[in-house]
Amino acid sequence: MTAVAAQPPAPAALTVRPARAEDVTAIFETIGYWAAQGKMLVRPMQNIFENLRDFFVAEVGGEFAGCGALHILWGDIAEVRGLAVRPEVQAKGVGRALVAACEAEARRLGIPVLFAWTYSVGFFERCGFHLIDKSKELHPRVWSECLRCPFFVGCNENGMLKHLEGVPMPRNLPEPPPTQVPPGIR
Ligand SMILES: CC(C)(COP(=O)(O)OP(=O)(O)OC[C@H]1O[C@@H](n2cnc3c(N)ncnc32)[C@H](O)[C@@H]1OP(=O)(O)O)[C@@H](O)C(=O)NCCC(=O)NCCS
């Protein structure tokens, strides 16, 4: 009998697709896991269902590996939010693939800037984002979720932006309503 050299196992395939109703429990639990550790804002199940078309799901070997959402704030900016990777598959490119899916969706929609509120500055920098000065450079529409955030007073999250090369400003973009910065946010 001929000896066959042992082959290393092939890496499980990573795929990203739009979320479906059947993903909501896994999305809720993964976000809840990290929210309980203070890494992100908790997201009620109702909120996930209502915003399900924003969400992408990553799978590794056909199993749920993480989620991320692109939420349109205005014609010139969309927020990457609800980004959560299952702890067992961290640091395998899942988060980056989810951000790439959000970016592709923003490009498809003709939205030239991505925004994120985050504590994971290093990760977003690896995805091409840069830190901004919260006291000066925030778009007037980025406060949409602050009112339901437990850290609303004395917020210490970082604001990060990514300008999407090659995506022009939409034509005829209306002025956004004036900033309504919630008290205590700075
Ligand atoms: C942050 C998070 C989304 C990153 O996802 P991930 O799948 O573990 O990260 P990736 O493997 O895609 O990493 C992509 C790159 O970012 C780097 N990176 C990942 N997490 C990092 C961190 N916390 N600090 C610095 N760099 C980080 C990786 O080393 C990799 O670098 P490379 O370009 O040299 O390869 C994930 O760890 C997570 O869900 N964390 C908890 C929840 C959270 O913080 N969500 C973000 C809220 S907005």
The ligand as an SDF file (V2000), in Angstrom:
LIG
                    3D

 48 50  0  0  0  0  0  0  0  0999 V2000
  -13.8830   43.9880   15.7360 C   0  0  0  0  0  0  0  0  0  0  0  0
  -14.3220   42.7800   14.9070 C   0  0  0  0  0  0  0  0  0  0  0  0
  -15.5650   43.1300   14.1010 C   0  0  0  0  0  0  0  0  0  0  0  0
  -13.1730   42.3840   13.9690 C   0  0  0  0  0  0  0  0  0  0  0  0
  -13.5660   41.2530   13.1940 O   0  0  0  0  0  0  0  0  0  0  0  0
  -12.5240   40.0750   12.9280 P   0  0  0  0  0  0  0  0  0  0  0  0
  -13.1490   39.1090   12.0110 O   0  0  0  0  0  0  0  0  0  0  0  0
  -12.0590   39.5610   14.2320 O   0  0  0  0  0  0  0  0  0  0  0  0
  -11.3300   40.8650   12.2240 O   0  0  0  0  0  0  0  0  0  0  0  0
  -10.5670   40.5280   10.8490 P   0  0  0  0  0  0  0  0  0  0  0  0
   -9.9740   39.1610   10.9810 O   0  0  0  0  0  0  0  0  0  0  0  0
  -11.4610   40.7530    9.6950 O   0  0  0  0  0  0  0  0  0  0  0  0
   -9.4030   41.6120   10.9110 O   0  0  0  0  0  0  0  0  0  0  0  0
   -9.0670   42.4660    9.8290 C   0  0  0  0  0  0  0  0  0  0  0  0
   -7.7990   43.2060   10.2180 C   0  0  0  0  0  0  0  0  0  0  0  0
   -8.0460   43.9880   11.3880 O   0  0  0  0  0  0  0  0  0  0  0  0
   -7.1340   43.6270   12.4320 C   0  0  0  0  0  0  0  0  0  0  0  0
   -7.8750   43.6940   13.6920 N   0  0  0  0  0  0  0  0  0  0  0  0
   -8.9380   42.9780   14.0630 C   0  0  0  0  0  0  0  0  0  0  0  0
   -9.3590   43.3460   15.2950 N   0  0  0  0  0  0  0  0  0  0  0  0
   -8.5160   44.3170   15.6920 C   0  0  0  0  0  0  0  0  0  0  0  0
   -8.4300   45.1200   16.8620 C   0  0  0  0  0  0  0  0  0  0  0  0
   -9.2970   44.9770   17.8810 N   0  0  0  0  0  0  0  0  0  0  0  0
   -7.4130   46.0390   16.9480 N   0  0  0  0  0  0  0  0  0  0  0  0
   -6.5370   46.1730   15.9380 C   0  0  0  0  0  0  0  0  0  0  0  0
   -6.5880   45.4670   14.7710 N   0  0  0  0  0  0  0  0  0  0  0  0
   -7.5680   44.5470   14.6720 C   0  0  0  0  0  0  0  0  0  0  0  0
   -6.7060   42.2230   12.1060 C   0  0  0  0  0  0  0  0  0  0  0  0
   -5.4550   41.9220   12.6740 O   0  0  0  0  0  0  0  0  0  0  0  0
   -6.6550   42.2800   10.5920 C   0  0  0  0  0  0  0  0  0  0  0  0
   -5.4570   42.9480   10.2180 O   0  0  0  0  0  0  0  0  0  0  0  0
   -4.6330   42.6490    8.8450 P   0  0  0  0  0  0  0  0  0  0  0  0
   -5.1320   43.6880    7.8810 O   0  0  0  0  0  0  0  0  0  0  0  0
   -3.2270   42.8680    9.2260 O   0  0  0  0  0  0  0  0  0  0  0  0
   -4.9560   41.2550    8.4310 O   0  0  0  0  0  0  0  0  0  0  0  0
  -14.6270   41.5330   15.7970 C   0  0  0  0  0  0  0  0  0  0  0  0
  -13.4950   41.1660   16.5040 O   0  0  0  0  0  0  0  0  0  0  0  0
  -15.7680   41.7490   16.7730 C   0  0  0  0  0  0  0  0  0  0  0  0
  -16.8940   41.3750   16.4890 O   0  0  0  0  0  0  0  0  0  0  0  0
  -15.4500   42.3400   17.9440 N   0  0  0  0  0  0  0  0  0  0  0  0
  -16.4270   42.5710   18.9880 C   0  0  0  0  0  0  0  0  0  0  0  0
  -17.5270   43.5250   18.5900 C   0  0  0  0  0  0  0  0  0  0  0  0
  -17.0140   44.8350   18.0340 C   0  0  0  0  0  0  0  0  0  0  0  0
  -16.0860   45.4340   18.5780 O   0  0  0  0  0  0  0  0  0  0  0  0
  -17.6590   45.2790   16.9520 N   0  0  0  0  0  0  0  0  0  0  0  0
  -17.3740   46.5320   16.3170 C   0  0  0  0  0  0  0  0  0  0  0  0
  -18.3960   47.5170   16.7960 C   0  0  0  0  0  0  0  0  0  0  0  0
  -18.6120   48.8010   15.6500 S   0  0  0  0  0  0  0  0  0  0  0  0
  1  2  1  0
  2  3  1  0
  2  4  1  0
  2 36  1  0
  4  5  1  0
  5  6  1  0
  6  7  2  0
  6  8  1  0
  6  9  1  0
  9 10  1  0
 10 11  2  0
 10 12  1  0
 10 13  1  0
 13 14  1  0
 14 15  1  0
 15 16  1  0
 15 30  1  0
 16 17  1  0
 17 18  1  0
 17 28  1  0
 18 19  1  0
 18 27  1  0
 19 20  2  0
 20 21  1  0
 21 22  1  0
 21 27  2  0
 22 23  1  0
 22 24  2  0
 24 25  1  0
 25 26  2  0
 26 27  1  0
 28 29  1  0
 28 30  1  0
 30 31  1  0
 31 32  1  0
 32 33  2  0
 32 34  1  0
 32 35  1  0
 36 37  1  0
 36 38  1  0
 38 39  2  0
 38 40  1  0
 40 41  1  0
 41 42  1  0
 42 43  1  0
 43 44  2  0
 43 45  1  0
 45 46  1  0
 46 47  1  0
 47 48  1  0
M  END
$$$$
